Amino acid sequence: MANIKEIRDRINSVSDTKKITNAMYLISSTKLRKARKMLSDTEPFFFATKAMIERLVSHLPEGTENIFLETRTDIPERERRRGYIIFTDDKGLAGAYNHNVLKLAEQHIFGDGDKWKLFVIGELGRFHFASRSMEIEESFLFTSQNPTLHRARKISAEILDYYYERKIDEFYVIYTTVKGNTCETRFEKLLPLELITDIKKSAPPQGTMLEEFLMEPSPSAILDNIVPNYVTGFIYGALVEAFCSVQSSRMMAMDSANKNAEKMISELKRVYNRQRQAMITQEITEVVSGAKALKKSKEERLRKTKA
């Protein structure tokens, strides 16, 4: 069993660690509030752009040709070239956040054939795939912290170049969202836009009055302008959602660490007090025994002197 000094040093060590985890909890809570505000500020633009695309596609003239109207369904499932945009964090201490993202990514990568390319955001994602000798097509070398619209535009521009040049048939996004107090890892299709394919599949009911649209300079040119904005908005939303999620995960991890530290300190203090009481009891016993021995020795000397 550890002595009193070792237990006291252990209590001090756990207390110092608790101060660090508590500071990280407070920092993450501040960042989470900031990220949620960014997300709420972004949503109106994103949903307005989505609604505009739906209205536009519903009123497209027959025979309109555009790369964003292609469904790529003529390519066999196993032959489609897929791009996976994976959002991870730059560091750990966030519970299972990074593990869940990478696990979901690998499930789809290894289950969807061998014609895939990785587009990775976040240092941990880059390190994970590099350590497994999995080639990364594009690694966006900026921190996943503090997402900006500029970064979203850079990512979407790279992705759209691959799509325009038909190097990639489908793009999927793997990221994490916050649902209440829990985080949910999501796998969503980005391109081709499912909202366009769904509208094209379902024709409006007979007798439906359609709005009269004047599309200048052309329907295709409008699509070429509005869809990239939608993709940028989606990427920016995913960046902010991922940032929210990692801060929420880190808060929960640090809160759990704080609670565990409190339990450890309580248990260590109990052991410390028990050891200290045992040591005091032993010292009292030794003092009493010594006093009794001295008294007995004194009485023995007096008895011999009288004799």
JOPE-V244942 format. One record per residue. D_CENTER is the distance of its C-alpha to the mean C-alpha in Angstrom with 1 decimal. Layout:
BEGIN
d_center=D_CENTER
d_center=D_CENTER
END
This chain:
BEGIN
d_center=41.2
d_center=39.7
d_center=42.1
d_center=41.7
d_center=40.6
d_center=37.8
d_center=36.5
d_center=36.8
d_center=34.9
d_center=32.1
d_center=31.9
d_center=31.7
d_center=29.0
d_center=26.7
d_center=27.6
d_center=26.5
d_center=23.1
d_center=22.7
d_center=23.5
d_center=20.6
d_center=18.0
d_center=19.5
d_center=19.3
d_center=15.6
d_center=15.2
d_center=17.4
d_center=15.8
d_center=12.3
d_center=14.4
d_center=16.2
d_center=13.3
d_center=11.9
d_center=15.5
d_center=15.8
d_center=12.8
d_center=14.2
d_center=17.5
d_center=16.4
d_center=15.1
d_center=18.4
d_center=20.4
d_center=19.1
d_center=19.6
d_center=23.5
d_center=23.7
d_center=21.5
d_center=23.4
d_center=26.7
d_center=26.2
d_center=25.4
d_center=28.5
d_center=30.6
d_center=29.7
d_center=30.7
d_center=33.9
d_center=34.7
d_center=34.2
d_center=36.3
d_center=39.2
d_center=39.1
d_center=42.7
d_center=43.5
d_center=43.2
d_center=40.4
d_center=38.7
d_center=35.4
d_center=32.6
d_center=30.1
d_center=32.6
d_center=32.5
d_center=30.8
d_center=31.2
d_center=32.4
d_center=35.4
d_center=33.4
d_center=33.2
d_center=29.9
d_center=29.8
d_center=31.0
d_center=28.4
d_center=26.5
d_center=22.8
d_center=20.1
d_center=16.4
d_center=14.0
d_center=10.8
d_center=7.7
d_center=6.1
d_center=6.2
d_center=9.8
d_center=10.1
d_center=9.6
d_center=10.5
d_center=7.3
d_center=8.9
d_center=8.2
d_center=4.4
d_center=5.7
d_center=8.9
d_center=8.4
d_center=7.5
d_center=10.4
d_center=12.5
d_center=12.6
d_center=13.3
d_center=16.1
d_center=17.6
d_center=18.3
d_center=19.2
d_center=21.8
d_center=22.9
d_center=23.7
d_center=26.3
d_center=26.4
d_center=26.4
d_center=22.9
d_center=21.3
d_center=17.9
d_center=16.4
d_center=13.5
d_center=11.4
d_center=10.0
d_center=12.3
d_center=10.8
d_center=11.1
d_center=14.5
d_center=15.6
d_center=14.7
d_center=16.8
d_center=19.4
d_center=20.0
d_center=20.8
d_center=23.0
d_center=21.2
d_center=22.3
d_center=19.8
d_center=21.6
d_center=19.8
d_center=17.5
d_center=16.7
d_center=17.6
d_center=16.0
d_center=13.2
d_center=9.8
d_center=10.8
d_center=13.2
d_center=13.2
d_center=16.8
d_center=19.0
d_center=20.7
d_center=17.7
d_center=17.2
d_center=21.0
d_center=20.9
d_center=18.4
d_center=20.3
d_center=23.6
d_center=22.7
d_center=21.7
d_center=24.8
d_center=27.0
d_center=26.2
d_center=26.8
d_center=30.0
d_center=31.4
d_center=30.6
d_center=28.8
d_center=26.0
d_center=27.0
d_center=23.6
d_center=20.2
d_center=17.1
d_center=13.5
d_center=10.6
d_center=7.4
d_center=5.7
d_center=8.0
d_center=9.3
d_center=12.6
d_center=14.6
d_center=13.3
d_center=11.1
d_center=7.9
d_center=9.1
d_center=8.3
d_center=10.9
d_center=13.5
d_center=15.8
d_center=18.9
d_center=19.3
d_center=22.8
d_center=25.4
d_center=24.7
d_center=25.1
d_center=26.5
d_center=29.3
d_center=30.1
d_center=30.2
d_center=32.6
d_center=34.7
d_center=35.0
d_center=36.2
d_center=39.2
d_center=40.1
d_center=42.7
d_center=46.3
d_center=47.7
d_center=44.4
d_center=45.2
d_center=43.0
d_center=42.6
d_center=44.5
d_center=42.3
d_center=43.6
d_center=41.2
d_center=42.1
d_center=42.3
d_center=41.2
d_center=38.6
d_center=37.1
d_center=36.8
d_center=35.0
d_center=32.5
d_center=32.0
d_center=31.1
d_center=29.1
d_center=26.9
d_center=25.4
d_center=24.7
d_center=22.9
d_center=20.8
d_center=20.0
d_center=19.1
d_center=16.8
d_center=15.0
d_center=14.9
d_center=13.6
d_center=10.7
d_center=10.0
d_center=10.4
d_center=8.5
d_center=5.3
d_center=6.7
d_center=7.7
d_center=4.8
d_center=3.7
d_center=7.5
d_center=8.2
d_center=6.8
d_center=8.6
d_center=11.5
d_center=11.9
d_center=11.9
d_center=14.4
d_center=16.3
d_center=16.8
d_center=17.9
d_center=20.3
d_center=21.8
d_center=22.3
d_center=23.9
d_center=26.2
d_center=27.3
d_center=28.0
d_center=29.9
d_center=31.9
d_center=32.8
d_center=33.7
d_center=35.9
d_center=37.6
d_center=38.4
d_center=39.4
d_center=41.8
d_center=43.2
d_center=43.9
d_center=45.4
d_center=47.6
d_center=48.7
d_center=49.6
d_center=51.5
d_center=53.3
d_center=54.2
d_center=55.5
d_center=57.6
d_center=59.0
d_center=59.9
d_center=61.6
d_center=63.5
d_center=64.6
d_center=65.7
d_center=67.6
d_center=69.3
d_center=70.2
d_center=71.7
d_center=73.7
d_center=74.9
d_center=75.9
d_center=77.8
d_center=79.6
d_center=80.6
d_center=82.0
d_center=84.0
d_center=85.4
d_center=86.6
d_center=88.1
d_center=90.1
d_center=91.3
END
